Amino acid sequence: MIQSHIRVKEILACFYQHRKPNYLFSSSSHSYYEFTYVDAGKLYTVVDDKEYILHSSQCMVYYPNQKHRQYTNASSGCSCLTILFEMDIDTPDSLKNKIIFASQPLRIEMKRFINEIQLNTWLHQEMALILLQRILIQALWGQRSSKKESRELVTDDELEPILLYIENHMDKDISVEELCRIFSVSRSSLQSMFRNDLNLTPKQYIADVNMKRAKLLLQEHRYTISEIAYQLGYHSLYYFSRKFKAYFGISPSEYTKSLPQ
């Protein structure tokens, strides 16, 4: 007989928000679970008096009655997805106080979840409950040993510092060769790592982080488009605008005009 160890009973709320620099959510606790995923930027959180930093493509689960707060620093904000939900779980501490890297399967489930949660029929709501359960299973799966049989493939533990390096050096033109040199990994291993865990090439991932950061900076209304282009390592405003429009389907100036003041 097979029994489920994770049972999502109810989704209480779900929202995607942009947190500006110096954002502060004061310390609180509640009787339900909370899932937070950082899509872009950096989010600081204090859980049970210990500080954690959630970078882009990382997530965390807060447990019922667990005291926590969230904030951003003065230099940058973040974009994040938050899900509040009720759940029965037979593995009580498996996700507690852990930063989870969102691998490709987990991100695929989150994308499907967001699509379903926006459709207001009972069938789509049932699917959203199932997908949230799958998200949590993927998160639990990521806590297991990620050692792979082939020496040519790289583990998640080796991938994460590379992703953090990319995020923290978006002001320079990062090359694949540079990543290979800094992290002492072959080009083929690096390509395999990104494709297996993110379904992207290293160049595609760098471009993805770059454009998300650009959008985040535009939302903050703190810098001109030229200043943002320069911060992200673009020496040509025209080239930056062309890349932004190709990625989002709208130019930086058009996007800025569409934002609330």
N, C-alpha and C positions, 0 to 999 in steps of 0.2 A: 504494500500500500504506500502511495506517495501522498504526502500532505504538504500544503504550502506553509512556509515559515514567515512569509511576508504577505499581509493582507491590507491593502489600502482601502479604507472604508468610505472616506469622504474627502473631497477637495474643497476646502473652505474658501480659498482665494488664490488667484494667480495673476501676477502683473510683471511687466517688463518696464524698468525705469532707468532714467539717467540720473546719477548722483553727481552733483557739482562738487568742485573742490571745497574743502572745509565742511562737507556734509557731516552731520552727526545724528545718529539714531541712538537716543539715550538708553541706558541699560534697562532691560525688561526680561520677563519670563512669561510663558503662557502654557496652556495645557495641551497643546498640539505640536506636531512636528513642523519644521520649517526647512525648506530646501533653497539654497542660494547658489546661483551659477553666475560667474563673472564672464561676460562676453567680451568686454574691452576695458582696459584700464587696470586699476589696482584698488582693492577694497580691504581695509583693515577691520579686523573683528576681534573682540575680547570675549572669550568664553570661559566661564568659571575662573576669572581673574588671570587668564593666560592669553597673550596676544598672538594672533595668526595673521598672515597676509595672503589674501586670495588674489592671484594674478589672473590674467586672461586665460580662459579655458580651464579654470579650476572651480570646484564647487565644494559645498560643505552642508551637512545636515545638523540642525539644532534639534535636540531632543526635548520632549515635554518637560516643563518646569526648569529648564536649563537657562540660567542667567546669561545674557549676551547683549552686546551692543556692536554697532557697525559705524565706521566713519571713513572719510577720505582725507588725504593730507592737503596742504595748501597748494601744491603744484599740479595736481591732476585729479579728475573725477573718475567715474567708472559707469559702465552700463551693465545692468545685471537683471537676471530673471529670479523671481521669488515665488515659491509655491508653498502654501500653508495647507496642511492636510492631517487627517486622522488615520492612524495605522495600528494594526496589531503586528508585533514582530517577536519571533522566538529567539532571535540572536541579538540581545539587547545592546551590546556595546560594540558591535561590528563596525558601525559608521560614526561612533561618537568621538568628537574632538579630532577628526581626521580631515585633512585637505585632500581632496580627490581630484586627480587629473582626468579631464573629460576626454576619453579616447574616442576614436571614430564611432564605434557602436553606440556609446552613450550619447554622443552629439546627434546621431541619426534619430535615436528615440526621442530626444528633446525637441528636435525639429518637427517630428510627427505629432508629438504631444501639443505643441503650440498651435499647429494647424487644427487639431481636433477640438481643443478647448475653446476655440473661437466660434465653433458651430453649435448653435443652441438647440440641439435635439437630444432626446434621451439616448439614442444610439451612439452619437458622437461623444456624449458624456461618459457612457460606459467604456468606450474606447480610450478616452482620456485617463480613466481610472486604471485600465490595464497598462497603458503606456507609462504612467507614473510608476507603477509597480515594476515594469521592465527597466526604467531608469535606475531605480534603487537596486535592482538585481545587478545591473551593469556596474554600478558603483561598488557593490559588494565584491563583484568579480575582480574589479581592479585592485582590491585590497589583498587578493591572493598573490602568491609568488608569480612574477611576470617573466621568469627565466624561460627562454626559448631554447629549443633543442639545437637549432642551427647557430653557429658562432657568427655567421654573417649578419644575423638579425640582432638588433639592439633592444635592450629592455626599456620599459617605461621610466625606470629610475634614471637611466642614462639620457633619455629624451628630455625630461623635465628641465634640467639645468640649461640645455640648449635653447629651449623655448623661452626661458627666463632671460637668457643672454640677448636673444633677439628683441624681446620686449623692452629691455633696458638700454638698447643701443639703436633705437629707431632714428636717431639723429645722424646716422652714418649709413653709407651704402654697404650693407652686409652681403658678402658673397659666400657661395657654397664652399669655395676653397678656404676662406677664412674660418668658417665653422669647423671644417675638417682639421685644420691646423690647431685651432685652440682646444678642441676636444679630443684630439688624437684619434680620429676615426676615419676610416676610408670613405671615399665618395660613394661607393656602392652600398656600404653599410648605412650611411646617412640617408641616401635615397630610399632604401628599404624601410628604415625606421619611420620616416615620414609617411610613406605610402601605406604601411601596415597599420599604423596607429591613427593617422589623420586623413588618409586617402588624398593626400596632397604632396606635391613635390616641395622641397625646401623653399624654392623661389616663390611658389604659389602661396605658401604659408606666410612668408615674409610680406608679400604684397597684401595678403588678407589682414594681417595685424596692422600694417601701415595704413590701410584705408579705414579700418575701424577706429584707429587712433585719430585720424584726420576728422572723421565724422564727430567723434567725441569732443575734440577741440573746437570745432565749429559750433557745437551745441552750447559751449560754455561762454561764448561771446567775449572772450578775453583777448583774442589776437585777431589780426587781419588775416586774410587768406594768404597773403604773401609771407607773413610771419610763420604761419602754420606750415606752409610748403618748405620754408627754410629749416624749421625745427625737425621736420621729417627727412631732411637730407636731400630735398629737391632744389636744384640750382636754377631751374626754369619753372616759372609759374604756369606757363602754357602746358608744359609736360605734366605737371601735377594736376592741373585742371582736366586734362585729357584722360589721365589715369582714373581720376575720381569719377568722371562721367561714365567711363567704360564700366566701372565697378558698380555704381549705384544708379546709373541711368539718368543722372541729373548733375549739372555742373555745381561746383562749390558755391558760386554766387547765387544760383537759383535755390540751392538747398538752404543757404543762410537766410534768404528772403522768406522762406516758408516756415522758419522757426518762430515761436512766440518770443516776443521781446521781454 
